[in-house]
Protein backbone atom coordinates (compact mmCIF):
# COMPACT_ATOMS: atom_id res chain seq x y z
CA UNK A 1 0.00 0.00 0.00
CA UNK A 2 1.36 3.41 -0.99
CA UNK A 3 0.72 6.06 1.64
CA UNK A 4 1.36 9.62 0.47
CA UNK A 5 0.40 13.27 0.76
CA UNK A 6 0.18 14.89 4.17
CA UNK A 7 -1.55 11.85 5.67
CA UNK A 8 0.23 10.26 8.62
CA UNK A 9 1.04 6.58 8.12
CA UNK A 10 -1.58 4.31 9.70
CA UNK A 11 -0.35 2.56 12.81
CA UNK A 12 0.80 -1.05 12.31
CA UNK A 13 -1.71 -3.77 13.16
CA UNK A 14 0.51 -5.45 15.75
CA UNK A 15 -0.04 -3.68 19.10
CA UNK A 16 3.65 -3.67 20.06
CA UNK A 17 4.66 -2.13 16.73
CA UNK A 18 1.78 0.34 16.95
CA UNK A 19 2.86 1.43 20.43
CA UNK A 20 6.44 2.08 19.30
CA UNK A 21 5.29 3.81 16.10
CA UNK A 22 3.00 6.17 17.99
CA UNK A 23 5.71 7.07 20.50
CA UNK A 24 8.28 7.73 17.76
CA UNK A 25 5.92 9.98 15.83
CA UNK A 26 4.87 11.95 18.89
CA UNK A 27 8.53 12.44 19.82
CA UNK A 28 9.15 14.02 16.41
CA UNK A 29 12.13 11.84 15.53
CA UNK A 30 13.38 10.31 12.29
CA UNK A 31 12.03 6.80 12.61
CA UNK A 32 10.77 3.84 10.62
CA UNK A 33 9.54 0.39 11.63
CA UNK A 34 9.57 -3.04 9.95
CA UNK A 35 7.71 -6.16 10.94
CA UNK A 36 9.41 -9.53 11.55
CA UNK A 37 9.50 -10.14 7.79
CA UNK A 38 11.27 -6.80 7.21
CA UNK A 39 8.28 -5.25 5.55
CA UNK A 40 7.98 -1.49 6.04
CA UNK A 41 4.99 -0.82 8.28
CA UNK A 42 5.58 2.74 9.47
CA UNK A 43 7.59 5.94 8.95
CA UNK A 44 7.30 9.01 11.16
CA UNK A 45 5.98 12.30 9.82
CA UNK A 46 9.27 14.09 10.51
CA UNK A 47 11.31 11.48 8.65
CA UNK A 48 8.96 11.63 5.69
CA UNK A 49 9.10 15.44 5.71
CA UNK A 50 12.91 15.46 5.78
CA UNK A 51 12.98 12.93 2.94
CA UNK A 52 10.67 15.31 1.08
CA UNK A 53 13.09 18.22 1.37
CA UNK A 54 10.89 19.88 4.04
CA UNK A 55 8.29 20.54 1.35
CA UNK A 56 6.14 17.40 1.48
CA UNK A 57 5.84 14.12 3.33
CA UNK A 58 7.11 11.52 0.89
CA UNK A 59 4.98 8.56 -0.16
CA UNK A 60 5.97 5.31 1.56
CA UNK A 61 5.40 1.84 0.03
CA UNK A 62 4.01 0.15 3.14
CA UNK A 63 4.35 -3.62 2.99
CA UNK A 64 7.45 -3.52 0.77
CA UNK A 65 10.60 -5.30 1.93
CA UNK A 66 12.96 -2.65 3.31
CA UNK A 67 15.83 -4.00 1.19
CA UNK A 68 13.70 -4.89 -1.82
CA UNK A 69 13.69 -3.12 -5.17
CA UNK A 70 10.39 -1.30 -4.55
CA UNK A 71 11.48 0.37 -1.33
CA UNK A 72 15.09 1.03 -2.39
CA UNK A 73 13.93 2.66 -5.64
CA UNK A 74 11.39 4.75 -3.75
CA UNK A 75 14.02 5.97 -1.26
CA UNK A 76 16.50 6.87 -4.00
CA UNK A 77 13.79 8.85 -5.77
CA UNK A 78 12.49 10.90 -2.84
CA UNK A 79 12.61 14.64 -3.69
CA UNK A 80 14.69 15.47 -0.60
CA UNK A 81 17.57 13.72 -2.33
CA UNK A 82 18.91 12.54 1.01
CA UNK A 83 19.30 8.82 0.24
CA UNK A 84 22.06 7.47 -1.97
CA UNK A 85 22.89 3.92 -2.96
CA UNK A 86 25.99 4.11 -0.73
CA UNK A 87 23.80 4.99 2.25
CA UNK A 88 21.43 2.14 1.45
CA UNK A 89 24.36 -0.28 1.24
CA UNK A 90 25.61 0.95 4.63
CA UNK A 91 22.13 0.31 5.97
CA UNK A 92 22.03 -3.22 4.55
CA UNK A 93 25.52 -3.95 5.88
CA UNK A 94 24.34 -3.07 9.40
CA UNK A 95 20.84 -4.59 9.50
CA UNK A 96 21.35 -7.30 6.88
CA UNK A 97 22.80 -9.78 9.43
CA UNK A 98 19.48 -9.63 11.29
CA UNK A 99 17.53 -10.07 8.07
CA UNK A 100 19.69 -13.10 7.21
CA UNK A 101 19.20 -14.67 10.64
CA UNK A 102 15.43 -14.13 10.45
CA UNK A 103 15.00 -15.49 6.90
CA UNK A 104 13.76 -19.12 7.17
CA UNK A 105 15.36 -19.95 3.83
CA UNK A 106 18.69 -18.32 4.66
CA UNK A 107 20.78 -16.64 2.00
CA UNK A 108 18.78 -18.04 -0.93
CA UNK A 109 15.54 -16.62 0.42
CA UNK A 110 17.16 -13.27 1.20
CA UNK A 111 18.64 -13.13 -2.29
CA UNK A 112 15.15 -13.37 -3.77
CA UNK A 113 13.91 -10.49 -1.63
CA UNK A 114 16.81 -8.06 -1.89
CA UNK A 115 17.30 -5.40 -4.55
CA UNK A 116 19.85 -6.50 -7.21
CA UNK A 117 22.00 -3.51 -6.26
CA UNK A 118 22.53 -5.05 -2.82
CA UNK A 119 22.81 -8.74 -3.68
CA UNK A 120 26.60 -8.76 -3.99
CA UNK A 121 26.77 -8.08 -0.24
CA UNK A 122 24.78 -11.14 0.85
CA UNK A 123 27.68 -13.60 0.82
CA UNK A 124 29.65 -11.39 3.17
CA UNK A 125 26.90 -11.20 5.81
CA UNK A 126 27.10 -13.23 9.01
CA UNK A 127 23.73 -14.00 10.64
CA UNK A 128 23.20 -12.17 13.95
CA UNK A 129 20.61 -13.95 16.00
CA UNK A 130 21.20 -12.86 19.56
CA UNK A 131 21.89 -9.12 19.35
CA UNK A 132 19.13 -6.72 20.36
CA UNK A 133 20.45 -3.32 19.32
CA UNK A 134 23.04 -1.88 16.98
CA UNK A 135 24.35 1.49 15.94
CA UNK A 136 25.86 2.40 12.58
CA UNK A 137 26.64 5.41 10.43
CA UNK A 138 25.07 5.95 7.02
CA UNK A 139 27.27 7.99 4.70
CA UNK A 140 26.45 9.69 1.44
CA UNK A 141 23.23 11.34 2.60
CA UNK A 142 22.46 14.95 1.79
CA UNK A 143 20.20 17.71 3.10
CA UNK A 144 17.95 18.96 0.35
CA UNK A 145 20.00 17.00 -2.13
CA UNK A 146 22.93 19.39 -1.68
CA UNK A 147 24.65 19.45 1.71
CA UNK A 148 26.32 16.11 2.53
CA UNK A 149 26.03 14.68 6.00
CA UNK A 150 26.34 11.39 7.90
CA UNK A 151 23.36 9.97 9.75
CA UNK A 152 23.79 7.88 12.87
CA UNK A 153 21.31 5.02 12.93
CA UNK A 154 20.07 3.18 16.01
CA UNK A 155 18.27 -0.10 15.32
CA UNK A 156 16.48 -2.15 17.99
CA UNK A 157 14.49 -5.35 17.87
CA UNK A 158 10.91 -4.98 19.10
CA UNK A 159 9.55 -7.83 21.21
CA UNK A 160 6.04 -8.67 22.28
CA UNK A 161 4.90 -9.58 25.80
CA UNK A 162 6.19 -13.15 25.36
CA UNK A 163 9.64 -11.97 24.29
CA UNK A 164 9.19 -12.87 20.63
CA UNK A 165 10.75 -10.55 18.04
CA UNK A 166 7.91 -8.93 16.10
CA UNK A 167 9.77 -6.17 14.31
CA UNK A 168 12.59 -3.65 14.19
CA UNK A 169 12.68 0.02 15.03
CA UNK A 170 15.25 2.24 13.30
CA UNK A 171 15.85 5.78 14.52
CA UNK A 172 18.03 8.21 12.62
CA UNK A 173 20.06 10.92 14.33
CA UNK A 174 22.43 13.60 13.17
CA UNK A 175 26.13 13.22 13.82
CA UNK A 176 25.82 16.29 16.06
CA UNK A 177 25.07 15.16 19.62
CA UNK A 178 22.03 16.24 21.60
CA UNK A 179 24.13 18.44 23.90
CA UNK A 180 24.99 20.60 20.89
CA UNK A 181 21.58 20.41 19.23
CA UNK A 182 19.86 21.24 22.50
CA UNK A 183 22.01 24.31 23.04
CA UNK A 184 21.26 25.59 19.54
CA UNK A 185 17.67 24.57 18.98
CA UNK A 186 16.01 24.13 22.38
CA UNK A 187 15.50 27.87 22.99
CA UNK A 188 14.04 28.24 19.49
CA UNK A 189 10.39 28.79 18.71
CA UNK A 190 8.66 25.77 17.14
CA UNK A 191 6.26 27.95 15.17
CA UNK A 192 9.13 29.94 13.68
CA UNK A 193 11.01 26.79 12.73
CA UNK A 194 7.89 25.57 10.92
CA UNK A 195 7.60 28.88 9.07
CA UNK A 196 11.24 28.52 8.05
CA UNK A 197 10.46 25.07 6.68
CA UNK A 198 7.69 26.56 4.53
CA UNK A 199 10.29 28.64 2.68
CA UNK A 200 12.84 25.84 2.38
CA UNK A 201 12.15 26.02 -1.34
CA UNK A 202 12.81 29.59 -2.45
CA UNK A 203 10.13 31.31 -4.50
CA UNK A 204 8.10 34.43 -5.18
CA UNK A 205 6.19 35.42 -2.06
CA UNK A 206 4.32 38.67 -1.35
CA UNK A 207 5.38 39.93 2.08
CA UNK A 208 5.68 42.91 4.38
CA UNK A 209 9.25 43.96 5.12
CA UNK A 210 10.61 45.35 8.38
CA UNK A 211 14.03 46.93 8.74
CA UNK A 212 15.29 48.37 12.03
CA UNK A 213 18.64 49.71 13.11
CA UNK A 214 20.21 51.25 16.18
CA UNK A 215 21.07 54.90 15.61
CA UNK A 216 24.39 56.23 16.88
CA UNK A 217 25.75 52.78 17.56
CA UNK A 218 29.35 53.76 16.85
CA UNK A 219 29.35 56.41 19.56
CA UNK A 220 27.61 54.01 21.96
CA UNK A 221 30.17 51.27 21.31
CA UNK A 222 33.00 53.67 22.17
CA UNK A 223 31.25 54.72 25.35
CA UNK A 224 30.64 51.21 26.67
CA UNK A 225 33.07 48.43 27.44
CA UNK A 226 33.28 45.76 24.77
CA UNK A 227 31.58 43.22 27.05
CA UNK A 228 28.76 45.64 27.90
CA UNK A 229 28.21 46.54 24.26
CA UNK A 230 28.13 42.88 23.29
CA UNK A 231 25.53 42.21 26.00
CA UNK A 232 23.47 45.14 24.72
CA UNK A 233 23.59 43.82 21.16
CA UNK A 234 22.51 40.38 22.33
CA UNK A 235 19.56 41.83 24.29
CA UNK A 236 18.45 43.93 21.32
CA UNK A 237 18.69 40.94 18.97
CA UNK A 238 16.69 38.74 21.31
CA UNK A 239 14.04 41.40 21.82
CA UNK A 240 13.76 42.04 18.08
CA UNK A 241 13.50 38.36 17.21
CA UNK A 242 10.88 37.72 19.89
CA UNK A 243 8.72 40.59 18.65
CA UNK A 244 8.93 39.29 15.09
CA UNK A 245 8.17 35.72 16.16
CA UNK A 246 5.24 36.80 18.34
CA UNK A 247 3.81 38.62 15.32
CA UNK A 248 4.09 35.54 13.11
CA UNK A 249 7.00 36.81 11.04
CA UNK A 250 10.25 35.35 9.78
CA UNK A 251 13.48 36.61 11.30
CA UNK A 252 15.90 37.65 8.61
CA UNK A 253 19.59 38.34 8.66
CA UNK A 254 21.17 40.40 11.45
CA UNK A 255 23.89 42.73 10.19
CA UNK A 256 25.63 44.66 12.93
CA UNK A 257 22.87 46.37 14.90
CA UNK A 258 20.43 46.00 12.03
CA UNK A 259 17.39 43.72 11.98
CA UNK A 260 15.42 42.42 9.01
CA UNK A 261 12.13 40.54 9.12
CA UNK A 262 9.51 39.35 6.66
CA UNK A 263 5.80 38.75 7.15
CA UNK A 264 4.45 36.48 4.44
CA UNK A 265 0.91 36.73 3.18
CA UNK A 266 0.82 32.96 2.63
CA UNK A 267 1.65 32.33 6.30
CA UNK A 268 -1.28 34.34 7.69
CA UNK A 269 -3.62 33.92 4.74
CA UNK A 270 -3.99 37.56 3.65
CA UNK A 271 -1.89 40.56 2.63
CA UNK A 272 -3.70 42.76 5.13
CA UNK A 273 -2.82 40.48 8.02
CA UNK A 274 0.83 40.40 6.93
CA UNK A 275 0.95 44.22 6.85
CA UNK A 276 -0.76 44.42 10.25
CA UNK A 277 1.69 41.97 11.80
CA UNK A 278 4.64 43.91 10.42
CA UNK A 279 3.44 47.14 12.02
CA UNK A 280 2.62 45.35 15.28
CA UNK A 281 6.12 43.87 15.44
CA UNK A 282 7.72 47.28 14.89
CA UNK A 283 5.63 48.82 17.65
CA UNK A 284 6.40 45.95 20.01
CA UNK A 285 10.13 46.22 19.37
CA UNK A 286 10.05 49.98 19.93
CA UNK A 287 8.27 49.34 23.22
CA UNK A 288 10.78 46.68 24.28
CA UNK A 289 13.70 49.10 24.06
CA UNK A 290 12.90 50.59 27.48
CA UNK A 291 13.47 47.25 29.20
CA UNK A 292 16.61 46.57 27.15
CA UNK A 293 18.00 49.95 28.18
CA UNK A 294 17.22 49.33 31.85
CA UNK A 295 18.92 45.93 31.82
CA UNK A 296 21.94 47.52 30.15
CA UNK A 297 22.01 50.35 32.76
CA UNK A 298 21.25 52.92 30.07
CA UNK A 299 18.61 55.60 29.68
CA UNK A 300 15.84 54.96 27.13
CA UNK A 301 17.10 57.96 25.15
CA UNK A 302 20.42 56.19 24.72
CA UNK A 303 18.78 53.60 22.47
CA UNK A 304 17.21 55.18 19.41
CA UNK A 305 15.86 52.85 16.74
CA UNK A 306 15.05 53.64 13.13
CA UNK A 307 12.28 51.62 11.44
CA UNK A 308 11.53 51.21 7.75
CA UNK A 309 8.39 49.26 6.75
CA UNK A 310 7.53 48.41 3.16
CA UNK A 311 5.54 45.99 1.03
CA UNK A 312 7.13 43.56 -1.42
CA UNK A 313 4.74 42.26 -4.05
CA UNK A 314 7.36 40.22 -5.83
CA UNK A 315 9.94 39.22 -3.22
CA UNK A 316 12.03 36.12 -3.75
CA UNK A 317 12.07 34.53 -0.28
CA UNK A 318 13.85 31.37 0.79
CA UNK A 319 16.00 29.61 3.33
CA UNK A 320 19.78 29.47 3.01
CA UNK A 321 21.46 26.63 4.89
CA UNK A 322 25.19 26.04 5.08
CA UNK A 323 27.49 24.05 7.33
CA UNK A 324 27.53 27.03 9.69
CA UNK A 325 24.04 28.51 9.68
CA UNK A 326 20.44 28.42 8.55
CA UNK A 327 18.64 31.68 7.85
CA UNK A 328 15.81 33.22 5.87
CA UNK A 329 16.54 35.93 3.37
CA UNK A 330 14.70 37.81 0.65
CA UNK A 331 15.78 39.46 -2.58
CA UNK A 332 14.06 42.06 -4.69
CA UNK A 333 13.92 45.78 -5.38
CA UNK A 334 11.51 46.28 -2.47
CA UNK A 335 14.09 44.94 -0.01
CA UNK A 336 16.57 47.62 -1.11
CA UNK A 337 13.80 50.22 -0.95
CA UNK A 338 12.91 49.18 2.60
CA UNK A 339 16.54 49.69 3.59
CA UNK A 340 16.44 53.20 2.10
CA UNK A 341 13.23 53.98 4.01
CA UNK A 342 14.79 52.83 7.27
CA UNK A 343 17.92 54.95 6.72
CA UNK A 344 15.71 58.04 6.39
CA UNK A 345 13.86 57.38 9.69
CA UNK A 346 16.42 59.09 11.91
CA UNK A 347 15.40 60.45 15.28
CA UNK A 348 13.71 57.25 16.39
CA UNK A 349 10.92 57.36 13.83
CA UNK A 350 9.06 54.57 12.08
CA UNK A 351 8.40 55.24 8.40
CA UNK A 352 5.97 53.08 6.44
CA UNK A 353 5.37 53.10 2.72
CA UNK A 354 2.04 53.82 1.08
CA UNK A 355 2.19 50.35 -0.48
CA UNK A 356 2.24 48.80 3.00
CA UNK A 357 -0.42 50.99 4.64
CA UNK A 358 -2.89 50.53 1.80
CA UNK A 359 -2.66 46.77 2.14
CA UNK A 360 -4.63 47.08 5.40
CA UNK A 361 -8.32 46.23 5.31
CA UNK A 362 -10.67 48.30 7.54
CA UNK A 363 -10.65 45.74 10.37
CA UNK A 364 -6.86 45.44 10.57
CA UNK A 365 -6.46 49.20 10.25
CA UNK A 366 -8.89 49.72 13.14
CA UNK A 367 -6.94 47.22 15.24
CA UNK A 368 -3.84 49.34 14.69
CA UNK A 369 -5.81 52.57 15.25
CA UNK A 370 -4.96 53.74 11.75
CA UNK A 371 -7.20 55.28 9.08
CA UNK A 372 -5.55 54.67 5.69
CA UNK A 373 -8.06 57.01 4.01
CA UNK A 374 -6.80 59.96 6.04
CA UNK A 375 -3.07 59.28 5.96
CA UNK A 376 -0.93 61.78 4.06
CA UNK A 377 2.39 60.81 2.52
CA UNK A 378 5.67 62.46 1.64
CA UNK A 379 7.99 61.29 -1.14
CA UNK A 380 11.18 59.93 0.38
CA UNK A 381 13.39 62.49 -1.37
CA UNK A 382 11.44 65.38 0.20
CA UNK A 383 12.12 64.33 3.77
CA UNK A 384 14.61 66.50 5.62
CA UNK A 385 16.29 63.30 6.75
CA UNK A 386 16.52 61.79 3.26
CA UNK A 387 19.91 60.22 2.58
CA UNK A 388 21.82 60.51 -0.67
CA UNK A 389 21.13 56.86 -1.44
CA UNK A 390 17.40 57.37 -0.87
CA UNK A 391 17.33 60.38 -3.20
CA UNK A 392 19.23 58.37 -5.77
CA UNK A 393 17.53 54.96 -5.52
CA UNK A 394 14.00 55.55 -4.19
CA UNK A 395 13.13 59.25 -4.42
CA UNK A 396 9.44 58.91 -5.25
CA UNK A 397 8.37 56.28 -2.71
CA UNK A 398 5.61 57.85 -0.59
CA UNK A 399 5.97 57.27 3.15
CA UNK A 400 4.22 58.26 6.35
CA UNK A 401 5.28 58.28 9.98
CA UNK A 402 3.60 55.74 12.24
Buried (B, 14 or more C-beta within 10 A) or exposed (E): EEBEEEEBBEBBEBEBBBEBBBEBBEEEBBBBBBBBBBBBBBBBBBBBBBBBBBBBBBBBBBBBBBBBBBBBEBBBEBBBBBBBBEBBBBBBBBBBBBBBBBBEEEBEBBBEBBBEBBBEBBEEBEBBEEEEEBEBEBBBBBBBEEEEBBBBBBBBBBEBEEEEBBBBBBBBBBEEEEEEEEEEEEEEBEEBEEBBBBBBBBEEBBBBBBBBBBBEBEEBBEEBEEEBBEBBBEBBBEBBBBBBBBBBBBBBBBEEBBBBBBBBBBBBEEBBBBBBBBBBBBBBBBEBBEEBBEEBEBEEEBBBBBBBBBBBBEBBBBBEBEEEEEBBBBEBEBBBBBBBBBBBBBEBBBBBBBBBBBBBBEEBBEEBEBEBEEBEBBBBBEBEBBBEEBBEBBEEBBBBBB
